[in-house]
């Protein structure tokens, strides 16, 4: 699913205790700095780096903004610009090489960095200057600025009846002051993710002109006196429930991907690209429909720097959100060309080279997200770096690229990657034809990274050393090769014997039924189900946190996972409890064989979303594993009722080859409720009250089935959380309940009270200055 949670299954065992100060606790994880990918300035000389950090004492997330120098031969320390909060500074963008802009509530501010470049450090910092205020109720998001025309575009809310952004608050007031409390709907969506749709209020694209006079940025008034222009007014185009997130600008045109209103929003994924003139340009009076052909979802629209080419990512099948994304390019006078039609990976981001001739992007590959360069159509993309996962890629010059990288043991940091000179290596061309074009698309990359930031290093210190994770492969269902991650626990040593008493250790869940001689083993199951466990950081499901407590973690990417070819992803359809279940069992057995330190008598399993489905499915088939305890977070209990209560109806329709009205047998075949009579394993059930993907009845249904059959069980309910637990103190409670459940049923690896005491006494960390 679009917002599908990566779910976790874990094998536990027992771990040899080390110094408690080496433990990396859930509180530590939540307090670790959370950097955003750096945003490069238009001239590539600087970048703004935004770093968030939760303070447990005031339960607030604080935001610090830094300036990075990019074009120096050696790395300079980040320069602090200002400290704030996410509510007071968000949606950062560059207006020019020396001026940032950001939102503070509904106000847009500019911030000059020139004093940081040209004046000594003792010079007082400049003050932010207000540029404009958006109309109340518009809730602008996705801001983009086009410097040649001075156009600022955004997605914002407007009432269909009016179409006037400047009148949004007037209609908001009428809605709030209506005499009744009814919400009336004639079509789906009724609600999406964690919000109910306000009938009649939609999302549109807006624009306003900015100018820079006498050193001051300000908003221009439209010639008719309108400050903010609704670009989709009277076009019949809008987004029913969510912001329009994929659009791009040239000096006179905006291209946007929009789901056409005649399609049912809940049953279709198809979006179409429309070209519209920006204010002041009237080259055409109505939107140009660029994609009338049959296709599915479209994303990542981006114009080339010269404005002559438009690239995007496109899926073939309407209704299938996990179809392969193909890079498509429309060029003036040449039409549309599919650049990666025959490449069996799915790009997830897209940006043009500075000369407008080639593309950079990221894509999943074998448990990592790699950066790639694609020089021309029908050519193998060149991987640029193989380690960790790349979250952002921005070309700075012909041979230097700004990357944001993360891993299982580190949140994002920023680096500059220097590519080899394509025309020079010992006087001979390297992998390039005589015309300078890449002739060896799958050659190994030249590894030359220069680190710019290390935001979390001083906080994490050495507590996650040795927990980096290693990949292992095994034969799964139908003889397919399947990959898993193994994260060895803190204190692990090869060849350890099973010596620790079961009752004295705190195993933390996950999947497997193993006993680690001195460690607990966790197996992690991906959610979605079309997703993957990757070499990347998470503040929700973090294998390193479990491993640091002394648990051996195994994260398996079974049938349905992404990054292993589209056939492997597609193979889960109509087979939810089949091949993926067999892969998990085979991976569990492979882990026992490869890591004899695992204690196969101490096991638990944990999963969320599809992983939660698998937990409920396993409870009815636990004779294969013999888990001592299970944890289900926001999982499927009944596939039939899930179809009728979820919001993105296209998802079960695709994954179960129809609806319960047309193909009920497949829903019933793989529904955990039909095996609930066989449930005997203690299970912890966790549910978010604002989860409209898998709503309350799924968690309550599972808990009721457990309770009425006398199976030991517990229900943990977060009324203010959605499919994910995002609030830090709720996350602490989540981890507490999970570890407590595991301690009750699988034992413990460390004394809980000592870990808690250590957690409280740990000094507060101040992020890198």
N, C-alpha and C positions, 0 to 999 in steps of 0.2 A: 504494500500500500504506500501511497505517496509519503505519509508521515510515519511509515512503519518503524517501530522501535527495534533496534538490534537487541535480540533477546539472548539470554544466557543460560547455558546448562553447565553444571560443574561437577566434577569428580572430586571428592574430598578424601583426605587422609590426614595424617598427623605430621606435624613438622617439628623438627628439632628447634628448641628455643634458643634464641640469641639474646643479645642485649635489647631491652625493650625500647631504648632510644632509637633503635634502627627501624622500628615499626612505622609504616606509613599508613595512617588511619583514615577512615572516611572523612573525619573532620579536617585532616591535613589536605586531603584531595580537594575538598570543597573550598578550602582557604588558599589553595595554590592559585597564582595569577592565571587569568584566562585571556591570553592575547588574541586579538583579531588580526587577520592578514593585513600587512602594511599596504597602504595606498600610495602609489608613486605619483609624484608631481608631473605635470605635462612635459617638462624638460628632462625628466629622469634623474634630476640631481638630488632630490630629497624624497622622503616618504613620511607619511604620518602613521604612527603606530598607536593603536588604542588598546589599553590593557585594563581589564576589569579584575577586581579582587573582592571576595566576600570577607567581611569582618564579622566573626562570630559574636563579638561583644555587642555591637549595635544591630546585628542581623541586617546589614545593608551591603549592597554591592557598590563599591567605589570605583570610579573610572579615572584613569590617568592618561594623558595625551602627550606623546613624545614625538620628536622630530629625528628622523634618521638621515644621515648623510650617505649617499649612494655612489657618488662619482669620485671618491677618494681612493688612493692606492692602498691605504690601510684603514682599518675599521675605527671609527670614532665612537665614543660612548653616546648613547641616545641622549638627546637634550630635552629636558622636561619643559613642556609648554604650559599646561595647566592641569589642575585636578578638579574633578567634578563628579557627576553621577550620570547614569545612562538616560535618566529623564531630562537632564539639563544639557546633554550633548550627545547627539546621535546623527546618523545619516551623513557622515563626513564626505566631502567632495572638494576637489580643487577648482577654484575659479580661474587661476593662472598660476605661474610658477612660484608666486610669493604669497598667495592668499588662499586660505582654507575657508570653507563654509560648512555650517552644521546647524541642525535644528535644536532649539531649546523649546520644548513644547510645540507651539504652533508658530514660533518666531524663527526666522532664518537669520543667522549671524555670520559675519565675516571675521576672520582672524588673520592678521598679517604676521608672516614669519621673517620679514626682511630684517628686522632688528637682530634676529638670531644669526643671520648670515653675514651682515656687514658691520655689526657693532660689537663692542666687547661684552663679555658675560655680565658685567655689572650694570649694563643698561636696563632700566625698568622694562618689564614686559608690556607689550601693547595690550590694550583692552579690546575685547570683542565689540563689534559695531553692528547694530541691528540693520538688516537690509529690508526686511518686509515681515508682515504677519499674515499667515494664511487665514482664510475665513474659518470661523468656528464650526466645528463638526466635520470638516473636510478630512481631517486625519491624514495629511500627506505622507507618502512613503515612496521609496524607490527613486529618490531625486537623481536626475541626470542633467548635466550642464554642457551646452555646446558653445564653445568660446567664440567662433566666428560670427554667429548670429546673436549671441548673448541670450539664447533660449534656455530657460530652466523648465524642464518637464518633470511631471510627477504623476503618481496615481493617487486619486482622492475620491471621497464619497460625495454623492449628489443624489437628490431625489428625482426619480424618473419623471414625475409629474412636472417638475420645474426645469431640470437640466441646467440650472444656474448654480455654479459653485458658490457664488456670493450670497445665495439665498438658503444654503444648507441649514444654517442654524434656525432660520425662521420655521422651516418645515420640521426640524427636530423638536422645536418647542410645541408645535401643534400635535405631534405624535405623543409627546410626553404628557400633554394636558388633555388628551382625548378622554371622553367620559366613561369609556369601558376599558377592560384590560385584555380584550381578545386580540390574538394574532391570527390572521386569516391567510391561508396559503392556497394557491391553485396549482402549484408545481413544486417538485423537488429542486433544490435543496430546501429542507426546513431548517436544518442545522448542519454545521460542518466543523469537524475537529473538536472544538470546545466552545463554539458560539452558536447562538440561535440567529437566524437571518431576520433582520427587520424588514417586513414587507414594504416594498416600494423604494427602499434605499439601496443604491447600487454603487459600484466602483467605476470610475471613468479615468480618462487621461486629461490632465490639465497642463497649461503652460503659461508662462509669464516671461517677459523680457527683462533682462538685467543690463545695466550699463555701469561703466567705471569712469567717473569724472572727478577730477581734482583729488585723486587718491581715495575716493569713497565709492563703494558699491551701493547701487540703489535700484529700485524697481521702476521700470518704465510703465506708463499708463497706456492701455490700448487706445487706438485712435477713436473708438466709440466710447471711451471713458471706462471700459471694463478693465479691471486690473488682472483678473484671473480668467482665462479662457478655457471652456470645456471643449476639448478638441473632438469629442465624439457626439456633441449635441446634434440632434436631428439626423444622426446616421443610422440609428437603430442598433448600434453596437454598445455594449457595456459588459461588465463582469458582474454576475448576479450576487456573488457572496464574498469573493476574495479580491485583494488588490491585483491589478494587472502588473505582473512582475517582469515580463519579458518584453522590453521595448528598447529602441535605440534611435539616435538622432544623427542627421547631417545638418548642414546650415539651413536647409529649407524643408526637410522632410522628417517625419517620424514614422518608423515601422513598428508595428505592435502585433503580438500574438494574442488573439482573443477567441474565446469560445463563442461561436455564433448563437444568438438567443433562440433560434428555432430548434436547437438540439437540447435534449433533456440533460441538464447539468449533472445529474446523479448517475446517468447510464452511459455517458459518452466522455471520452478523453480528448477527442479531436479539438484542436485549435487551428485557426487560420491566420495568415499574415495579411495585414492591411497597411497600405501606405497612405498617409494623410499629410497635407501641407501644414507647416507651422504657421502661426499668426504672421500676417504680412506677406504671405506667399499664396498665390492662387493659381498654381499651375494646373490644378484639377479641382473640381468642385465637390466630388464625392470620393469616398475611400476606394482605392484600387485594391482589388482582391488578387493577391499574388499566388495563392495556393489552392486553386479550384480542384486539383487532382485528389484522388482518394489517399487518405493518410490518417495518422493518429495524432498524438500529442506533439507539440512544437515548443521549443525552449531555446534559451541562450542566444537570442538575436543580437547581432553585432555588425554594424557598418564598418567597412575598411576605412583606414585613415583618410584615403583620398575620396571617400564617399561613393565610389563607383561599384562596389561589391557589397552584397549583404549575405552574411552567413548565419546559419542556424542549425540546431539539432532537431531531427525529425524521426518519429516512429511511424512504422507502416500501418499498424492495425489500430483502428479506433476501438476503444474499450479495453486495451491492454496497456497498463501503465509501466510494465516491466519489459516491453518490447525493446529490441536493439535500437539505440539512437544512431542515426547516420548524419554525418556532416553534409549539409547541402549549401550550395553557393549560387546566388543569383547575381549575374553580372550584366551591366547595362549593354544592351544590344546583342547579348549572347545567350540569354535565357538561363535556365536552371541546370545545374550539374551536381550529381551526387558524388562526393569525394571519397567516401569510405564505405561504399556499398558492399564490398567483398571482404572487409576487415571484420573479424569476429570478436570485436570488443565494442564497448558502448561508451563513447565520450560523455563527460559530465560537465564540462565547461569549455569555453571557446574564447580566443582572443586573436586578433590579427597581428602579424609582424608589422614593423614600422613602415616598411616599403609597400604594404598592401598586397604582397604577392604570395604569402604563405600563412599558415595558421599554427597556433600553439593551443594545446588543450590538455586536459587530464582525463584519465580513464582507469578503471579498476583492472588489476591484473594479479591473479594469484595472491589475494590477501593483502594487496597494497594498492595505493592510488599513485600512478606514475605520471610525470609530465612528458608530453610528446611534442614533436615538431613534424608538421606535414607540409611538404613543399609544393605538391600539386596533386590533382585528382588521380585516383586509381593507383596510388603508390603506398607502400607500407610506411606508416608513421615511424619516426625515429624516437625511441625512448631516450630521455635526456638524463635521467637519474633513477637508480633502482632501489634506494633505501627509504624506509619509512613511507609516509603518505603525504602527497602534495595537496595542499588545500587552496593554493592560489598561484597563478603564474602570470607574470607581466614582463614583456620584453622592454628593456631599457635602451639598448643599442642593438646593432646587428649581431653582436656576440655576447652580450650580457643580459641576464634574465633575473628578475626578482622572484624568488620562490618563498612560499610559506610552507614549512615542513613540520610534521608531528609524527609521533610514534607511540607504541604501547606504554612507554615510560616517560614521555615528555609531551606537554602541550605544545602548541605551535610556536615556532621561532622563525625569524626571517633570515634569508641567505641570498647572496648573489652567486649565481652560477655562470661561469665563464666558459663559453663553447670554444672548441678548437677552431683555429682559422681554417676554413674549408679549402683554401688554396695552398696551404703551406704545411708540409711535414717532411722534413729532410729534403726540401726542394721539390717534392712531388705532391700532386693533389691527393687528398685523403677522402676517399669515398664519394668523390664528385666527378661528374662527367666534364668534358671539355667546355661545355656551355655553363658550367658552374652549378648545375642542378644535382641534387643528391641522387646518387645511383645505387646506394646501399642502405635502404630504409631501415633495416633491422640491425645495423652495426652496433656494437657496444659503445656506450657514450663515454666521453672523456670526463672524468670526475674531477671537477675543480670548484668546490664550494667555499665561499667566504662567509663566515657567520657574522650577522649584524646584531642579533639580540640573543640573550639567554635569560629570559624573564623568570623562568621557574627554577633555574639551576641552583641558586643560593637557598631556595626554600626546600626543594626536594633533597638536595645534597646527594649523599651516596646511598640513600635509603632504597632506591630502586635498582641499584647495580646488581647485575645477574638475573634480573627479571625481564630482560628484553624480549624473550619469546623466541622460539625456534619452530620452523615449520616441519611437519612430517606428513607423509603421504601413505595411503593405504588403499586397498581394493574395496570399493563399496558395492552398492547394488548394481546388478547387470554388468559386473566386471569393470566399472568405471573407476578411474583414479580419483580419489577424493583427498582434499588437503585439510589439515588441522593445525592449529597453533598450540604449542606447549609452552607454558610459562612456569618455570620451576620456582618453588617457594623459597622464601627467605630462609636461609639455614640449610638448604638442600645440599647433600653430598652424595655422590654416586656410590652405590653399594651399601647404603644404610640398611640396617636390620629393623624389623618391627619390634620395637622395644617399649614404646611409650604406652602407658595405660590409656584405655579408651576414654575414661570418664574425666580425665584431667586436661583434655585438650579441647579447643574450640574450633570445630570444623566449620567452615563456612560453605555454603552450598555450592552447588553447581552440579553438574551432571556426571554421574558415573557411579560406578559401584565399586570403586576401588579402594584399596587401602594403601595408603602410602606408608611405607614402613615408618617413616618419621614425618611424613607430610600428608596433607589432604590434597586430593586432586580435584580440580574443577574442570568441567567440560563446558564450553560455552556454545550455546546454540544461537544462530542468527535469527533475527525477526524479520517480518516482512510479509511472506517468507522470502521474497526475492531481495536478498541483501547479502552481506558477508561480514564476517569478523576480519578486521584489517589491522595492520600495524599502525594504529592510530589511537588518539587519546579520547577519553570520554569521562564526563563528570556524572554520568548516570550508571553505566555498567562498565566498571573499570577493572579488568583482570589483574592489574598490578596491585590494587588494594587488597584483593583476596590473596594473591601470592605473598604479599608482604606480611599478612597475618600467619603465613605458614602453610598455605594450601597450594598444592600442585594444580595448575589450571590448564585445562585443555579446551580450546575453542575450535569447534569443527564447522566447516562450511559444507553442508550436505547438499544433495540434489535440490535445485531451486536457487542456489546461491549465484551471485553475480561475480563476474571477473574470470570465469572459466569457460566462456563460450556461450552463445545464445541457446544452443541445444540443451546444455546442462541446466540453464535457467528455466527453460520452458518445460523441462521434464517433470516438474512437480505438479503441473496442472492435472486435475482429476485424480491425484494420487497423494494427497496430503499426508496420510498416515502410512504410506507404502514405502517408496524408495528412500525418502528422508529418514524414516525410522530405521531402515536397514543400514543406512550410512552411519547413523549415530551409534548403532550397536557395533558395527564393524570398527568404527573409530575408537570406541571404548575398548574393544578387545585388542586393537593394535596398540593402544596406550599401555594396557597391562603388559603386553609382550615387550614393548620397547623400554618401559620404565618399571623395572621390578621393584623399585622403592615404594610403589603405590600399594596401599593397604586395601585389598579388594573387599574387606568386610565393613569398611566405613565409607558409606557413600550417600550422596544426596543429589538431587537434581533441581535446577532452578531455570525458569524460562519466562519470557514476557512476550506479549503479542502473539505471533505465531509460535514462539517458544513456549508461551503459556498454553496454547492449544496442545503442543506436544507434551507438556507436563500432564495435562488431563488425559491425553491419549495413552501416555505411558502408564498412568495409574491403573488403567484397565488392562495393561499388558506387561505388568511389572515382573512377571515371572522370567522375562528375558534379561532383566537387569538386577532386580533385587534391591532397589534403592531403599534406604532406611527412612528417608524423608524427601518431600517435594515442596517446591515453592512455585506458585503460579501468580504472575503479575499481569493483570488485564489480559487474560487469555480467553479463547473460545471454549465454551462449554457445550453449546448446541449450535451446530452449523445452520440449521433451518431458521431458528429465531434470530441468529446473527444477521442473516440476509435481510430480514424485514426490519431490523432495528439499526443497522449501520447506515452511514450516509453515502459513502462512495460505492453505490450499488454495482458499478461496473466491475469492481474487484472480484467479489464472489461469483458474478456471472461468468467472468473469464476463467477463474481458477477452478470452478466446478463445472465448466462446460455447459452452462445454462443456469436457469433459475430453479428454485424449489417447485415452481409451478409447471416447469417443462421437463426437469430432469431431477426429480426429488431423490431418486435412488442413489445418485452419487453423493448427495448431501448426507443421506442417512448412512451410507457405507462408512464415511469417515467422521461421523459425529461422535465425540467423546461421551455424550449423554447416553448413547446406546450401550456403552460398556461401564457405566457408572455403578451398576450392580456388582461389578468385580473390583471396585475400588477398596483397597485395604491399607494403602500406604499413608501415613500421616502427611497432611498437606496444609501448608500456609497459603491462604488466598489473599491477594492484595488487589484493591480496586480504586481507581480514580473516579470521583463523582462527576467530573466534567469530561469524562472520556466518552465521546459520541461515536468513536470508531468501534469500540467494543464496550457497550454501555453496561450499566449496573447489573442488569439481570443475568449477565454471564458470570460475573463473580459471585453474586448472591446464589445463583443456581448451583454452582459448583460447591459452595459452602453448605447449602442446604442438603445436597446429595451426600456430602461427607457426614454432616451432623446426624441426619436421620438414619444413617447406617452404623452410627457409633464409631466412625473412623476419627481418630484424634485429628483435630483441625482447629484453625484459628482464622479469623477474618479481620484484616486491617483495611480501614477505609479512609481515604483522603478526599473529603468533599470538595476541596478547592484545587485539586490537581486533575490534569487531563490524562492522556495515554502515557505521559511521562510524569515523573516526580521531579519538578524543577526548583521548587523553593528550598533553599539550603537546609533550613531546620527540618522541613519535612523529609528531605533526603537523609539527614542524620537519623531521624526516627525510622525511616525505611531500613537503613542498614542495621540499626539496633534490633529491630524485629526479626530481620533475616538471620543475623548472627545468633540471636537468642533461640530461634527455632532450631537452628542447626546444632546449637549446643545441647538442646534438650534431646535431640534424636540421633546425633552422630558423634557427639563428643566435642572436645575443644582442643585447640592447638596452643593457646596462650590463656593466661588467667585474665578474665574479662575485666575485673575490677582494676587490676594493674594497668591494663591498656587504657581504660577510661581515665584513671588518675593521670597517667602520662599524657593523655590527650589534653586534659584541662591545663596541665602545667606547662605545656609547650609555649615558648615565647612567641608573641605576635610577629609576623614577618612584614617587613616593609619592602615593597617592590623596588626593582632596580631603578636607580636614579640616573 
